[in-house]
Amino acid sequence: MEKQFDRGIYNTILIHTARTWERIRLTQEHEEMPLDNISSVAAIEEVATDIINSDIVQEFLTHRDGSIWDRSGYGCSDAYIDNLATRIIVTEFLND
């Protein structure tokens, strides 16, 4: 099935991902991430793209049924995005 895309939803995911990146950065020694500020932009976009392409978000984009968030176990879209962003950032960028 072709992936769905919605610019408004992507922008929301991008903002949540950037906020999650910053929260994680602030917990790192010397408040540093493995990428500098310029390189982190591409990484944040990559994480946001992974999230919009996730099965849960794709199901939401296809059916526009808000009950998907209850079925996901996260209760709301914000919690789902933040949780998935955290898992991706920690796995892809902090675990060497």
Backbone torsions as a table, in degrees:
resi	resn	phi	psi	omega
1	MET	NA	140.8	-180.0
2	GLU	-69.7	135.7	179.3
3	LYS	-66.5	139.7	176.5
4	GLN	-89.8	148.7	177.5
5	PHE	-138.9	136.8	176.7
6	ASP	-136.3	117.1	-175.2
7	ARG	-58.5	-42.3	-179.8
8	GLY	-62.9	-44.2	178.1
9	ILE	-65.3	-42.9	178.3
10	TYR	-60.2	-43.6	179.4
11	ASN	-61.6	-40.0	176.8
12	THR	-62.9	-45.4	177.9
13	ILE	-61.4	-41.6	179.8
14	LEU	-60.8	-43.4	178.7
15	ILE	-63.9	-47.1	179.3
16	HIS	-62.5	-38.9	179.0
17	THR	-64.8	-43.0	178.3
18	ALA	-63.0	-40.6	178.1
19	ARG	-65.4	-40.4	178.2
20	THR	-64.6	-43.6	177.3
21	TRP	-55.8	-45.4	-178.5
22	GLU	-67.1	-41.3	177.4
23	ARG	-60.5	-42.2	178.7
24	ILE	-66.5	-42.4	179.7
25	ARG	-56.7	-41.3	-177.1
26	LEU	-68.0	-15.3	178.5
27	THR	-95.6	-3.9	-178.7
28	GLN	-85.0	152.8	176.0
29	GLU	-57.0	132.3	-177.5
30	HIS	59.8	17.7	179.1
31	GLU	51.9	45.2	-178.2
32	GLU	-118.2	148.3	172.5
33	MET	-111.6	166.2	-179.3
34	PRO	-68.1	-13.5	177.8
35	LEU	-115.9	145.3	176.2
36	ASP	-74.0	175.5	-175.4
37	ASN	-58.2	-39.5	-178.9
38	ILE	-68.7	-47.8	-179.4
39	SER	-67.6	-27.6	-177.5
40	SER	-68.1	-24.3	178.7
41	VAL	-60.3	-47.9	179.4
42	ALA	-64.5	-38.0	179.2
43	ALA	-65.5	-42.2	178.9
44	ILE	-63.9	-41.7	176.7
45	GLU	-63.2	-38.9	178.9
46	GLU	-63.2	-43.6	178.7
47	VAL	-64.2	-44.2	179.3
48	ALA	-61.1	-38.1	177.9
49	THR	-66.0	-41.9	176.2
50	ASP	-59.8	-39.7	-178.0
51	ILE	-69.2	-45.3	-179.7
52	ILE	-65.3	-25.4	178.7
53	ASN	-89.0	-1.3	179.1
54	SER	-65.9	155.1	-177.0
55	ASP	-57.6	-42.2	-176.9
56	ILE	-64.6	-48.6	-179.0
57	VAL	-66.9	-38.8	177.6
58	GLN	-62.3	-39.3	176.9
59	GLU	-64.2	-41.7	177.5
60	PHE	-61.4	-45.9	-178.4
61	LEU	-64.1	-32.5	-179.6
62	THR	-74.8	-44.0	-172.3
63	HIS	-106.0	-15.4	-177.7
64	ARG	50.3	41.9	-179.6
65	ASP	-110.1	108.2	-176.9
66	GLY	-64.6	-14.3	179.5
67	SER	-69.2	-11.0	177.3
68	ILE	-56.8	-33.8	-177.3
69	TRP	-68.9	-34.7	175.6
70	ASP	-67.1	-40.8	-179.7
71	ARG	-70.7	-24.0	-178.4
72	SER	-74.1	-18.6	-178.3
73	GLY	90.8	1.4	-178.5
74	TYR	-106.0	-10.8	174.7
75	GLY	81.8	-32.2	177.3
76	CYS	-157.8	162.7	-176.3
77	SER	-63.2	-38.5	-179.1
78	ASP	-60.4	-45.4	-179.5
79	ALA	-65.0	-39.4	178.0
80	TYR	-61.8	-48.7	-178.9
81	ILE	-61.1	-48.7	-178.7
82	ASP	-61.5	-43.0	-179.5
83	ASN	-64.8	-47.2	-179.0
84	LEU	-67.0	-40.4	177.4
85	ALA	-59.9	-43.7	178.9
86	THR	-60.5	-47.5	-179.5
87	ARG	-61.0	-43.5	-179.2
88	ILE	-66.8	-45.7	-177.9
89	ILE	-62.5	-46.7	-179.4
90	VAL	-63.4	-44.6	-178.0
91	THR	-69.8	-46.6	-172.6
92	GLU	-84.8	-27.9	-170.6
93	PHE	-120.9	-18.3	-177.6
94	LEU	-109.7	-24.5	179.2
95	ASN	-91.8	107.3	179.6
96	ASP	-84.6	NA	NA
